[in-house]
Amino acid sequence: MKRVSPRRKRHNGNFDLLAKRRKEIVLIARHIGAAQTDDFDRYLIAWVWHNRKAKDQIWSVMEAAKRMGGKVTEAEAAAITEEASITRKHLSADNLARFLGVTFEQRQALHLTTIGSINVQKAARKELRKVRARKALADKRRGLGMRPQSESLSRTQPWRELGMSRATWYRQNKRGTPRETTLSTASFLSSEDRPVSPEGGAGLAERGFASKEVRGLPSSQTATTMAVDIPISVVPCWVFGRRSVSLARAA
């Protein structure tokens, strides 16, 4: 059977682990004031482990000591470089944390990502990241107006309290509350208009319609009487269309 090699973790092409580690070592040293302690050499040694490509390692160690808030001479820098070459290297995240004594609280305060901690192991940190990610996602969903799973409809089941089926409850709530409409068109709204729904009262409407007399408009019978009483010769042409011309001549 062909052996399948484990999938390697991919990093960004521009990501430099060694440079990131050196920066975090400097952050830790400055945070705890390592330059004023007897363990200052320990941080410089760890810094040298991650500075493999330096052309002048002694000068680099002297500059690193300045960034950590301290100072070493050229001879001291040479001794630190020599000790780093013979000391067993601690390159994994948790091993380096044990070598430098980094706690989880310090890791969180400095936002370290390439150095572990001495009191919270890698597996536990992974679970904590999952919990934080779930909490952040829940806060985001709640900010968008979404309910948590404990308040979902499948859990609360409001249709049971109303004594109806789930399909009926969904059908009624899908419709929502009907919107109120007015009697006039949107272009000719007046202050006398009222809702046409029964909840709005009897008012001007009955079964959603209002009579023309109530609305101040002539009925069809009145309009017919008015048209008969007027002489045809006086009626404009546009009232009856093209036939009005012949009717006017006949009059």
TORTILO-227822 format. One record per residue: residue in three letters; x, y, z of N, C-alpha, C in turn; residue number from 1. Coordinates in Angstrom, 1 decimal, always signed. Example, Ala and Ser with C-alpha at 12.3 -4.5 7.8 and 13.67 -1.06 7.14 Angstrom:
# residues 2
  rolum      nX      nY      nZ     caX     caY     caZ      cX      cY      cZ  kolpa
    ala   +13.2    -5.7    +7.8   +12.3    -4.5    +7.8   +13.2    -3.3    +7.8      1
    ser   +12.8    -2.2    +7.1   +13.7    -1.1    +7.1   +12.9    +0.0    +7.9      2
# end
This chain:
# residues 251
  rolum      nX      nY      nZ     caX     caY     caZ      cX      cY      cZ  kolpa
    met    +0.9    -1.2    +0.0    +0.0    +0.0    +0.0    +0.9    +1.2    +0.0      1
    lys    +0.5    +2.2    -0.8    +1.3    +3.4    -0.9    +1.1    +4.3    +0.3      2
    arg    +2.2    +4.7    +0.9    +2.1    +5.5    +2.1    +1.9    +7.0    +1.7      3
    val    +0.9    +7.6    +2.4    +0.5    +9.0    +2.1    +1.2    +9.8    +3.2      4
    ser    +2.0   +10.8    +2.7    +2.6   +11.7    +3.7    +1.6   +12.7    +4.3      5
    pro    +1.8   +13.1    +5.5    +0.9   +14.0    +6.2    +0.9   +15.4    +5.5      6
    arg    -0.2   +16.0    +5.4    -0.3   +17.3    +4.8    +0.4   +18.4    +5.6      7
    arg    +1.3   +19.1    +4.9    +2.0   +20.1    +5.6    +1.3   +21.4    +5.7      8
    lys    +1.5   +22.1    +6.8    +0.8   +23.4    +7.0    +1.4   +24.4    +6.0      9
    arg    +0.5   +25.0    +5.3    +1.0   +26.0    +4.3    +1.0   +27.4    +4.9     10
    his    +2.0   +28.2    +4.6    +2.1   +29.5    +5.1    +2.1   +30.5    +3.9     11
    asn    +1.9   +31.7    +4.2    +2.0   +32.7    +3.2    +3.4   +32.8    +2.6     12
    gly    +3.5   +33.0    +1.3    +4.8   +33.1    +0.7    +5.7   +34.1    +1.2     13
    asn    +5.1   +35.2    +1.8    +5.9   +36.3    +2.3    +6.2   +36.2    +3.8     14
    phe    +5.7   +35.1    +4.4    +5.8   +34.9    +5.9    +7.2   +34.4    +6.2     15
    asp    +7.9   +35.0    +7.1    +9.2   +34.6    +7.6    +9.1   +34.2    +9.0     16
    leu    +9.1   +32.9    +9.3    +9.0   +32.4   +10.7   +10.1   +32.9   +11.6     17
    leu   +11.3   +32.9   +11.1   +12.5   +33.3   +11.9   +12.4   +34.8   +12.3     18
    ala   +12.1   +35.6   +11.3   +11.9   +37.0   +11.6   +10.8   +37.3   +12.6     19
    lys    +9.7   +36.6   +12.5    +8.6   +36.7   +13.4    +9.0   +36.3   +14.8     20
    arg    +9.8   +35.2   +14.9   +10.3   +34.7   +16.2   +11.2   +35.7   +16.9     21
    arg   +12.1   +36.3   +16.1   +13.0   +37.3   +16.7   +12.3   +38.5   +17.2     22
    lys   +11.3   +38.9   +16.5   +10.5   +40.1   +16.9    +9.7   +39.7   +18.2     23
    glu    +9.2   +38.5   +18.3    +8.5   +38.2   +19.5    +9.4   +38.0   +20.7     24
    ile   +10.6   +37.5   +20.5   +11.6   +37.4   +21.6   +12.0   +38.7   +22.1     25
    val   +12.1   +39.7   +21.3   +12.4   +41.1   +21.7   +11.2   +41.6   +22.5     26
    leu   +10.0   +41.3   +22.1    +8.8   +41.8   +22.8    +8.7   +41.2   +24.2     27
    ile    +9.0   +40.0   +24.3    +9.0   +39.3   +25.7   +10.1   +39.9   +26.6     28
    ala   +11.3   +40.1   +26.0   +12.4   +40.7   +26.8   +12.1   +42.1   +27.3     29
    arg   +11.5   +42.9   +26.4   +11.1   +44.2   +26.9   +10.0   +44.2   +27.8     30
    his    +9.1   +43.3   +27.7    +7.9   +43.2   +28.5    +8.2   +42.9   +30.0     31
    ile    +9.2   +42.0   +30.2    +9.5   +41.6   +31.6   +10.8   +42.3   +32.1     32
    gly   +11.4   +43.2   +31.2   +12.6   +43.9   +31.6   +13.8   +42.9   +31.8     33
    ala   +14.0   +42.0   +30.8   +15.0   +41.0   +30.9   +16.4   +41.6   +30.9     34
    ala   +16.6   +42.8   +30.4   +17.9   +43.4   +30.3   +18.4   +43.7   +31.7     35
    gln   +17.5   +43.9   +32.7   +17.9   +44.2   +34.1   +18.0   +43.0   +34.9     36
    thr   +17.9   +41.8   +34.3   +18.0   +40.5   +35.1   +19.2   +39.7   +34.7     37
    asp   +19.5   +38.6   +35.5   +20.6   +37.8   +35.2   +20.3   +36.8   +34.0     38
    asp   +19.1   +36.7   +33.5   +18.7   +35.8   +32.5   +18.7   +36.5   +31.1     39
    phe   +19.3   +37.7   +31.0   +19.3   +38.5   +29.8   +20.0   +37.7   +28.7     40
    asp   +21.1   +36.9   +29.0   +21.8   +36.1   +28.0   +20.9   +35.1   +27.4     41
    arg   +19.9   +34.5   +28.2   +19.0   +33.5   +27.7   +18.2   +34.0   +26.5     42
    tyr   +17.7   +35.2   +26.5   +16.9   +35.8   +25.4   +17.8   +36.1   +24.2     43
    leu   +19.0   +36.5   +24.5   +19.9   +36.7   +23.3   +20.3   +35.4   +22.6     44
    ile   +20.5   +34.4   +23.4   +20.8   +33.1   +22.8   +19.7   +32.6   +22.0     45
    ala   +18.4   +32.7   +22.5   +17.3   +32.3   +21.7   +17.2   +33.2   +20.4     46
    trp   +17.5   +34.4   +20.5   +17.5   +35.3   +19.4   +18.5   +34.9   +18.3     47
    val   +19.7   +34.4   +18.8   +20.7   +33.9   +17.8   +20.3   +32.7   +17.1     48
    trp   +19.6   +31.8   +17.8   +19.1   +30.6   +17.1   +18.2   +30.9   +15.9     49
    his   +17.5   +32.0   +15.9   +16.6   +32.4   +14.9   +17.2   +33.5   +14.0     50
    asn   +18.5   +33.6   +14.0   +19.2   +34.6   +13.2   +20.4   +33.9   +12.4     51
    arg   +20.0   +32.8   +11.7   +21.0   +32.0   +11.1   +21.6   +32.6    +9.9     52
    lys   +21.0   +33.5    +9.2   +21.5   +34.0    +7.9   +22.3   +35.3    +8.1     53
    ala   +22.6   +35.7    +9.4   +23.4   +36.9    +9.6   +24.8   +36.8    +9.1     54
    lys   +25.3   +37.8    +8.5   +26.7   +37.8    +8.0   +27.6   +38.2    +9.1     55
    asp   +27.2   +39.1   +10.0   +28.0   +39.5   +11.2   +27.2   +39.3   +12.4     56
    gln   +27.3   +38.1   +13.0   +26.4   +37.7   +14.1   +26.7   +38.5   +15.3     57
    ile   +28.0   +38.8   +15.6   +28.3   +39.6   +16.8   +27.7   +41.0   +16.8     58
    trp   +27.8   +41.6   +15.6   +27.1   +43.0   +15.5   +25.6   +42.8   +15.6     59
    ser   +25.0   +41.8   +15.1   +23.6   +41.6   +15.2   +23.2   +41.4   +16.7     60
    val   +24.0   +40.6   +17.4   +23.6   +40.4   +18.8   +23.7   +41.7   +19.6     61
    met   +24.6   +42.6   +19.3   +24.7   +43.9   +20.0   +23.5   +44.8   +19.7     62
    glu   +23.1   +44.7   +18.4   +21.9   +45.5   +18.0   +20.6   +44.9   +18.7     63
    ala   +20.5   +43.6   +18.8   +19.4   +43.0   +19.4   +19.3   +43.3   +20.9     64
    ala   +20.4   +43.4   +21.5   +20.5   +43.8   +22.9   +19.9   +45.2   +23.1     65
    lys   +20.2   +46.1   +22.2   +19.7   +47.5   +22.3   +18.2   +47.5   +22.1     66
    arg   +17.7   +46.7   +21.2   +16.2   +46.6   +21.0   +15.5   +46.0   +22.2     67
    met   +16.2   +45.2   +23.0   +15.6   +44.6   +24.2   +15.7   +45.5   +25.4     68
    gly   +16.3   +46.7   +25.2   +16.5   +47.6   +26.3   +17.7   +47.5   +27.1     69
    gly   +18.7   +46.8   +26.6   +20.0   +46.6   +27.3   +21.2   +46.9   +26.4     70
    lys   +22.3   +46.5   +26.8   +23.6   +46.7   +26.1   +24.6   +45.7   +26.4     71
    val   +25.3   +45.2   +25.4   +26.4   +44.2   +25.6   +27.6   +44.7   +24.8     72
    thr   +28.7   +44.3   +25.3   +30.0   +44.7   +24.6   +30.2   +43.7   +23.5     73
    glu   +31.2   +44.0   +22.7   +31.6   +43.1   +21.6   +32.1   +41.8   +22.1     74
    ala   +32.8   +41.8   +23.2   +33.3   +40.5   +23.8   +32.1   +39.7   +24.3     75
    glu   +31.2   +40.4   +25.0   +30.0   +39.7   +25.5   +29.2   +39.1   +24.4     76
    ala   +29.0   +39.9   +23.3   +28.3   +39.4   +22.2   +28.9   +38.1   +21.5     77
    ala   +30.3   +38.1   +21.5   +31.0   +37.0   +20.9   +30.8   +35.8   +21.8     78
    ala   +30.8   +36.0   +23.2   +30.6   +34.8   +24.1   +29.1   +34.3   +24.0     79
    ile   +28.2   +35.2   +23.8   +26.8   +34.7   +23.6   +26.6   +33.9   +22.4     80
    thr   +27.3   +34.4   +21.3   +27.2   +33.7   +20.0   +27.8   +32.3   +20.1     81
    glu   +28.9   +32.2   +20.8   +29.6   +30.9   +21.0   +28.7   +30.0   +21.9     82
    glu   +28.1   +30.5   +23.0   +27.2   +29.7   +23.8   +26.0   +29.2   +23.1     83
    ala   +25.4   +30.0   +22.2   +24.3   +29.7   +21.4   +24.6   +28.5   +20.5     84
    ser   +25.8   +28.4   +20.0   +26.1   +27.3   +19.1   +26.3   +26.0   +19.7     85
    ile   +26.6   +26.0   +21.0   +26.8   +24.7   +21.7   +25.6   +24.3   +22.6     86
    thr   +24.7   +25.2   +22.8   +23.5   +24.9   +23.6   +22.4   +24.2   +22.8     87
    arg   +21.8   +23.3   +23.4   +20.7   +22.5   +22.7   +19.6   +23.5   +22.4     88
    lys   +19.2   +23.5   +21.1   +18.3   +24.4   +20.6   +16.8   +24.0   +21.0     89
    his   +16.1   +25.0   +21.3   +14.6   +24.8   +21.6   +13.9   +25.6   +20.5     90
    leu   +13.4   +24.9   +19.5   +12.9   +25.6   +18.4   +11.4   +25.5   +18.3     91
    ser   +10.8   +24.5   +18.9    +9.3   +24.4   +18.8    +8.7   +25.5   +19.7     92
    ala    +7.4   +25.7   +19.5    +6.7   +26.8   +20.2    +6.7   +26.6   +21.7     93
    asp    +6.3   +25.4   +22.2    +6.3   +25.2   +23.6    +7.6   +25.0   +24.2     94
    asn    +8.6   +24.4   +23.5    +9.9   +24.2   +24.1   +10.6   +25.6   +24.2     95
    leu   +10.4   +26.5   +23.2   +11.0   +27.8   +23.4   +10.3   +28.6   +24.5     96
    ala    +9.0   +28.4   +24.7    +8.3   +29.0   +25.8    +8.9   +28.6   +27.1     97
    arg    +9.2   +27.3   +27.3    +9.7   +26.8   +28.5   +11.2   +27.3   +28.7     98
    phe   +11.9   +27.5   +27.6   +13.3   +28.0   +27.7   +13.2   +29.5   +28.2     99
    leu   +12.2   +30.2   +27.8   +12.1   +31.6   +28.1   +11.2   +31.9   +29.3    100
    gly   +10.4   +30.9   +29.7    +9.5   +31.1   +30.8    +8.3   +31.9   +30.4    101
    val    +7.7   +31.7   +29.3    +6.6   +32.6   +28.8    +5.3   +31.9   +29.3    102
    thr    +4.5   +32.7   +30.0    +3.2   +32.3   +30.5    +2.1   +32.6   +29.4    103
    phe    +0.9   +31.9   +29.6    -0.2   +32.1   +28.7    -0.7   +33.6   +28.8    104
    glu    -0.7   +34.2   +30.0    -1.1   +35.5   +30.2    -0.2   +36.5   +29.4    105
    gln    +1.1   +36.2   +29.4    +2.0   +37.1   +28.6    +1.8   +36.8   +27.1    106
    arg    +1.6   +35.6   +26.8    +1.3   +35.3   +25.4    +0.1   +36.1   +24.8    107
    gln    -1.0   +36.1   +25.7    -2.2   +36.9   +25.2    -1.9   +38.4   +25.2    108
    ala    -1.2   +38.9   +26.2    -1.0   +40.3   +26.3    -0.1   +40.8   +25.2    109
    leu    +0.8   +40.0   +24.7    +1.7   +40.5   +23.7    +1.3   +40.0   +22.3    110
    his    +0.2   +39.2   +22.2    -0.3   +38.7   +21.0    +0.7   +37.9   +20.2    111
    leu    +1.3   +37.0   +21.0    +2.3   +36.1   +20.4    +1.6   +35.0   +19.6    112
    thr    +2.2   +34.6   +18.5    +1.6   +33.5   +17.7    +2.6   +32.4   +17.4    113
    thr    +3.9   +32.6   +17.5    +4.9   +31.6   +17.2    +5.6   +31.0   +18.4    114
    ile    +5.2   +31.5   +19.6    +5.8   +31.0   +20.8    +4.7   +30.6   +21.7    115
    gly    +4.8   +29.4   +22.3    +3.7   +28.8   +23.2    +3.7   +29.4   +24.6    116
    ser    +3.3   +28.6   +25.5    +3.3   +29.0   +26.9    +3.6   +27.8   +27.8    117
    ile    +4.0   +28.1   +29.0    +4.4   +27.0   +30.0    +3.2   +26.4   +30.8    118
    asn    +2.1   +27.2   +30.8    +1.0   +26.7   +31.7    -0.3   +26.3   +30.9    119
    val    -0.3   +26.6   +29.6    -1.4   +26.1   +28.7    -0.8   +25.5   +27.5    120
    gln    -1.0   +24.2   +27.3    -0.4   +23.4   +26.2    -1.1   +23.7   +24.9    121
    lys    -0.5   +23.2   +23.8    -0.9   +23.4   +22.5    -2.4   +23.0   +22.2    122
    ala    -2.7   +21.8   +22.7    -4.1   +21.3   +22.5    -5.1   +22.2   +23.2    123
    ala    -4.8   +22.6   +24.4    -5.7   +23.5   +25.1    -5.8   +24.9   +24.5    124
    arg    -4.7   +25.4   +23.9    -4.8   +26.7   +23.2    -5.7   +26.5   +22.0    125
    lys    -5.6   +25.4   +21.3    -6.4   +25.2   +20.1    -7.9   +25.2   +20.5    126
    glu    -8.3   +24.5   +21.6    -9.7   +24.5   +22.0   -10.1   +25.9   +22.4    127
    leu    -9.2   +26.7   +23.0    -9.6   +28.1   +23.4    -9.8   +28.9   +22.2    128
    arg    -9.0   +28.7   +21.1    -9.3   +29.4   +19.9   -10.6   +29.1   +19.3    129
    lys   -11.0   +27.8   +19.3   -12.3   +27.4   +18.8   -13.4   +28.0   +19.6    130
    val   -13.3   +28.1   +20.9   -14.3   +28.7   +21.7   -14.4   +30.2   +21.4    131
    arg   -13.3   +30.9   +21.2   -13.3   +32.3   +20.9   -13.9   +32.5   +19.5    132
    ala   -13.6   +31.6   +18.6   -14.2   +31.8   +17.2   -15.7   +31.6   +17.2    133
    arg   -16.2   +30.6   +18.0   -17.6   +30.4   +18.1   -18.3   +31.5   +18.7    134
    lys   -17.7   +32.1   +19.8   -18.3   +33.3   +20.4   -18.3   +34.5   +19.5    135
    ala   -17.3   +34.7   +18.7   -17.2   +35.8   +17.8   -18.3   +35.6   +16.7    136
    leu   -18.5   +34.4   +16.2   -19.5   +34.1   +15.2   -20.9   +34.3   +15.8    137
    ala   -21.1   +33.9   +17.0   -22.4   +34.1   +17.7   -22.7   +35.5   +17.9    138
    asp   -21.7   +36.3   +18.3   -21.9   +37.8   +18.4   -22.2   +38.4   +17.1    139
    lys   -21.6   +38.0   +16.1   -21.8   +38.6   +14.7   -23.2   +38.2   +14.3    140
    arg   -23.7   +37.0   +14.5   -25.0   +36.6   +14.1   -26.1   +37.3   +14.9    141
    arg   -25.8   +37.5   +16.2   -26.8   +38.2   +17.0   -26.8   +39.7   +16.6    142
    gly   -25.7   +40.3   +16.2   -25.7   +41.7   +15.7   -26.5   +41.8   +14.4    143
    leu   -26.6   +40.8   +13.6   -27.4   +40.8   +12.4   -28.9   +40.5   +12.7    144
    gly   -29.2   +40.3   +13.9   -30.6   +40.0   +14.3   -31.0   +38.6   +14.3    145
    met   -30.0   +37.7   +14.2   -30.3   +36.2   +14.2   -30.4   +35.7   +15.6    146
    arg   -31.3   +34.7   +15.9   -31.5   +34.2   +17.2   -30.5   +33.0   +17.4    147
    pro   -30.1   +32.8   +18.7   -29.3   +31.7   +19.0   -30.0   +30.4   +18.8    148
    gln   -29.3   +29.3   +18.8   -30.0   +28.0   +18.6   -31.0   +27.7   +19.7    149
    ser   -30.7   +28.1   +20.9   -31.6   +27.8   +22.0   -33.0   +28.6   +21.9    150
    glu   -33.0   +29.7   +21.1   -34.2   +30.4   +20.9   -34.8   +30.2   +19.5    151
    ser   -34.3   +29.1   +18.8   -34.8   +28.9   +17.4   -36.3   +28.3   +17.5    152
    leu   -37.0   +28.4   +16.4   -38.3   +27.9   +16.4   -38.4   +26.4   +16.6    153
    ser   -37.4   +25.7   +16.2   -37.5   +24.2   +16.4   -37.4   +23.9   +17.9    154
    arg   -36.7   +24.8   +18.7   -36.6   +24.5   +20.1   -37.9   +25.1   +20.9    155
    thr   -38.3   +26.3   +20.6   -39.4   +26.9   +21.3   -40.7   +26.3   +20.9    156
    gln   -40.9   +26.1   +19.6   -42.2   +25.5   +19.1   -43.4   +26.3   +19.5    157
    pro   -43.6   +27.5   +19.1   -44.7   +28.4   +19.6   -46.0   +27.9   +19.1    158
    trp   -46.1   +27.0   +18.1   -47.4   +26.5   +17.6   -48.1   +25.6   +18.6    159
    arg   -47.3   +25.0   +19.5   -47.9   +24.1   +20.5   -48.7   +24.8   +21.5    160
    glu   -48.2   +26.0   +21.9   -48.9   +26.8   +22.9   -50.2   +27.3   +22.3    161
    leu   -50.3   +27.5   +21.0   -51.5   +28.0   +20.3   -52.4   +26.9   +19.9    162
    gly   -52.0   +25.7   +20.1   -52.8   +24.5   +19.8   -53.1   +24.3   +18.3    163
    met   -52.1   +24.6   +17.5   -52.2   +24.5   +16.0   -51.0   +23.7   +15.5    164
    ser   -51.1   +23.3   +14.2   -50.0   +22.5   +13.6   -48.9   +23.5   +13.2    165
    arg   -47.7   +22.9   +13.0   -46.6   +23.7   +12.6   -46.8   +24.3   +11.2    166
    ala   -47.4   +23.6   +10.3   -47.6   +24.1    +9.0   -48.6   +25.3    +9.0    167
    thr   -49.7   +25.2    +9.9   -50.6   +26.3   +10.0   -49.9   +27.6   +10.6    168
    trp   -49.1   +27.3   +11.6   -48.4   +28.5   +12.2   -47.5   +29.2   +11.2    169
    tyr   -46.8   +28.4   +10.5   -45.9   +29.0    +9.5   -46.7   +29.7    +8.4    170
    arg   -47.8   +29.2    +8.0   -48.6   +29.8    +6.9   -49.1   +31.1    +7.4    171
    gln   -49.6   +31.2    +8.6   -50.2   +32.4    +9.2   -49.1   +33.5    +9.4    172
    asn   -47.9   +33.1    +9.9   -46.9   +34.1   +10.1   -46.1   +34.5    +8.9    173
    lys   -46.2   +33.7    +7.8   -45.6   +34.0    +6.6   -46.4   +35.2    +5.9    174
    arg   -47.7   +35.2    +6.1   -48.5   +36.3    +5.5   -48.2   +37.6    +6.2    175
    gly   -48.1   +37.6    +7.5   -47.8   +38.8    +8.2   -49.1   +39.6    +8.4    176
    thr   -49.0   +40.8    +8.9   -50.1   +41.7    +9.1   -50.4   +42.4    +7.8    177
    pro   -51.7   +42.4    +7.3   -52.0   +43.1    +6.0   -51.8   +44.6    +6.1    178
    arg   -51.3   +45.2    +5.1   -51.1   +46.7    +5.1   -52.4   +47.4    +4.8    179
    glu   -52.5   +48.6    +5.5   -53.7   +49.4    +5.3   -53.6   +50.1    +3.9    180
    thr   -54.6   +50.2    +3.2   -54.7   +51.0    +1.9   -55.6   +52.1    +2.1    181
    thr   -55.6   +53.1    +1.2   -56.5   +54.3    +1.2   -57.4   +54.2    +0.1    182
    leu   -58.4   +55.1    +0.1   -59.5   +55.1    -0.9   -59.0   +55.7    -2.2    183
    ser   -58.3   +56.8    -2.1   -57.8   +57.5    -3.3   -56.6   +57.0    -3.8    184
    thr   -56.3   +57.3    -5.1   -55.0   +56.9    -5.6   -53.9   +57.7    -5.0    185
    ala   -52.6   +57.2    -5.1   -51.5   +57.9    -4.4   -51.3   +59.3    -4.9    186
    ser   -51.8   +59.7    -6.1   -51.6   +61.0    -6.5   -52.6   +62.0    -6.0    187
    phe   -53.8   +61.5    -5.5   -54.9   +62.4    -5.1   -55.3   +62.0    -3.7    188
    leu   -54.4   +61.8    -2.8   -54.8   +61.5    -1.4   -55.4   +62.8    -0.8    189
    ser   -56.4   +62.6    +0.0   -57.0   +63.7    +0.7   -57.1   +63.4    +2.2    190
    ser   -57.5   +64.5    +3.0   -57.5   +64.3    +4.5   -58.7   +63.5    +4.9    191
    glu   -59.7   +63.3    +4.0   -60.9   +62.5    +4.3   -60.7   +61.0    +4.2    192
    asp   -59.6   +60.6    +3.6   -59.4   +59.2    +3.3   -59.2   +58.5    +4.6    193
    arg   -59.7   +57.2    +4.7   -59.5   +56.4    +5.8   -59.2   +55.0    +5.4    194
    pro   -58.6   +54.1    +6.2   -58.4   +52.8    +5.8   -59.6   +52.0    +5.4    195
    val   -59.5   +51.1    +4.5   -60.6   +50.4    +4.0   -60.8   +49.1    +4.7    196
    ser   -60.0   +48.7    +5.7   -60.2   +47.5    +6.4   -61.2   +47.6    +7.4    197
    pro   -61.9   +46.5    +7.8   -62.9   +46.6    +8.8   -62.5   +47.2   +10.1    198
    glu   -61.2   +47.0   +10.5   -60.7   +47.6   +11.7   -60.7   +49.1   +11.7    199
    gly   -60.7   +49.7   +10.5   -60.7   +51.1   +10.5   -62.0   +51.7   +10.7    200
    gly   -63.1   +50.9   +10.9   -64.4   +51.5   +11.2   -65.2   +51.5    +9.9    201
    ala   -66.5   +51.9   +10.0   -67.4   +51.9    +8.9   -67.0   +53.0    +7.9    202
    gly   -66.9   +54.2    +8.5   -66.3   +55.3    +7.7   -67.0   +55.5    +6.3    203
    leu   -66.1   +55.6    +5.3   -66.6   +55.9    +4.0   -66.7   +54.6    +3.1    204
    ala   -66.2   +53.5    +3.7   -66.0   +52.3    +2.9   -66.9   +51.2    +3.3    205
    glu   -67.3   +50.4    +2.4   -68.1   +49.2    +2.7   -67.7   +48.1    +1.8    206
    arg   -67.2   +47.0    +2.3   -66.6   +45.9    +1.5   -65.5   +46.4    +0.6    207
    gly   -64.7   +47.4    +1.1   -63.6   +47.9    +0.3   -63.9   +48.8    -0.8    208
    phe   -65.2   +49.3    -1.0   -65.6   +50.2    -2.0   -66.4   +51.4    -1.4    209
    ala   -66.3   +52.5    -2.0   -67.0   +53.7    -1.6   -67.9   +54.2    -2.7    210
    ser   -69.1   +54.6    -2.4   -70.0   +55.1    -3.5   -69.4   +56.4    -4.1    211
    lys   -69.8   +56.7    -5.3   -69.4   +57.9    -6.0   -70.0   +59.1    -5.3    212
    glu   -71.3   +59.0    -4.8   -71.9   +60.1    -4.1   -71.1   +60.5    -2.9    213
    val   -70.6   +59.5    -2.1   -69.8   +59.8    -1.0   -68.5   +60.5    -1.3    214
    arg   -67.9   +60.1    -2.4   -66.7   +60.6    -2.9   -66.8   +61.9    -3.6    215
    gly   -68.1   +62.4    -3.8   -68.3   +63.7    -4.5   -68.2   +63.6    -6.0    216
    leu   -68.4   +62.4    -6.5   -68.4   +62.2    -8.0   -69.8   +61.9    -8.4    217
    pro   -70.2   +62.3    -9.7   -71.5   +62.0   -10.2   -71.6   +60.5   -10.5    218
    ser   -72.8   +60.0   -10.3   -73.1   +58.6   -10.6   -73.2   +58.5   -12.1    219
    ser   -73.3   +57.2   -12.6   -73.4   +57.0   -14.0   -74.8   +57.5   -14.6    220
    gln   -75.9   +57.3   -13.7   -77.2   +57.8   -14.2   -77.2   +59.3   -14.3    221
    thr   -76.6   +60.0   -13.3   -76.6   +61.5   -13.3   -75.8   +61.9   -14.5    222
    ala   -74.7   +61.3   -14.8   -73.8   +61.7   -15.9   -74.6   +61.5   -17.3    223
    thr   -75.4   +60.5   -17.4   -76.2   +60.3   -18.6   -77.2   +61.4   -18.8    224
    thr   -77.9   +61.7   -17.7   -78.9   +62.8   -17.7   -78.3   +64.1   -18.2    225
    met   -77.1   +64.4   -17.6   -76.4   +65.7   -17.9   -76.0   +65.7   -19.4    226
    ala   -75.6   +64.6   -19.9   -75.2   +64.5   -21.3   -76.4   +64.7   -22.3    227
    val   -77.6   +64.2   -21.9   -78.8   +64.3   -22.7   -79.3   +65.7   -22.8    228
    asp   -79.3   +66.4   -21.6   -79.8   +67.8   -21.5   -79.0   +68.8   -22.3    229
    ile   -77.7   +68.5   -22.6   -76.9   +69.5   -23.3   -77.1   +69.3   -24.8    230
    pro   -77.3   +70.4   -25.6   -77.4   +70.3   -27.0   -76.1   +69.7   -27.6    231
    ile   -76.3   +68.9   -28.7   -75.2   +68.3   -29.3   -74.2   +69.2   -29.9    232
    ser   -74.7   +70.3   -30.4   -73.8   +71.3   -31.1   -72.9   +71.9   -30.1    233
    val   -73.2   +71.9   -28.8   -72.4   +72.6   -27.8   -71.3   +71.7   -27.3    234
    val   -71.6   +70.3   -27.4   -70.6   +69.4   -26.9   -69.3   +69.4   -27.7    235
    pro   -68.2   +69.5   -27.1   -66.9   +69.5   -27.8   -66.7   +68.2   -28.5    236
    cys   -65.9   +68.3   -29.6   -65.6   +67.1   -30.4   -65.0   +65.9   -29.7    237
    trp   -64.1   +66.3   -28.7   -63.4   +65.2   -28.0   -64.2   +64.3   -27.1    238
    val   -65.5   +64.8   -26.8   -66.4   +64.0   -25.9   -66.8   +62.7   -26.6    239
    phe   -67.3   +62.8   -27.9   -67.8   +61.7   -28.6   -66.9   +61.1   -29.6    240
    gly   -65.7   +61.6   -29.7   -64.7   +61.1   -30.7   -65.0   +61.6   -32.1    241
    arg   -64.7   +60.7   -33.1   -64.8   +61.2   -34.5   -66.3   +61.4   -34.9    242
    arg   -67.3   +60.7   -34.3   -68.7   +60.9   -34.8   -69.2   +62.2   -34.4    243
    ser   -68.6   +62.9   -33.5   -69.1   +64.2   -33.1   -69.1   +65.2   -34.3    244
    val   -68.3   +65.1   -35.2   -68.3   +66.0   -36.4   -69.5   +65.9   -37.2    245
    ser   -70.0   +64.6   -37.5   -71.2   +64.4   -38.3   -72.4   +64.8   -37.5    246
    leu   -72.4   +64.6   -36.2   -73.6   +65.0   -35.4   -73.7   +66.5   -35.3    247
    ala   -72.6   +67.2   -35.2   -72.7   +68.6   -35.2   -73.2   +69.2   -36.5    248
    arg   -72.8   +68.6   -37.6   -73.4   +69.1   -38.9   -74.8   +68.8   -39.0    249
    ala   -75.3   +67.6   -38.5   -76.7   +67.3   -38.6   -77.5   +68.3   -37.8    250
    ala   -77.0   +68.8   -36.7   -77.7   +69.8   -35.9   -77.8   +71.1   -36.6    251
# end
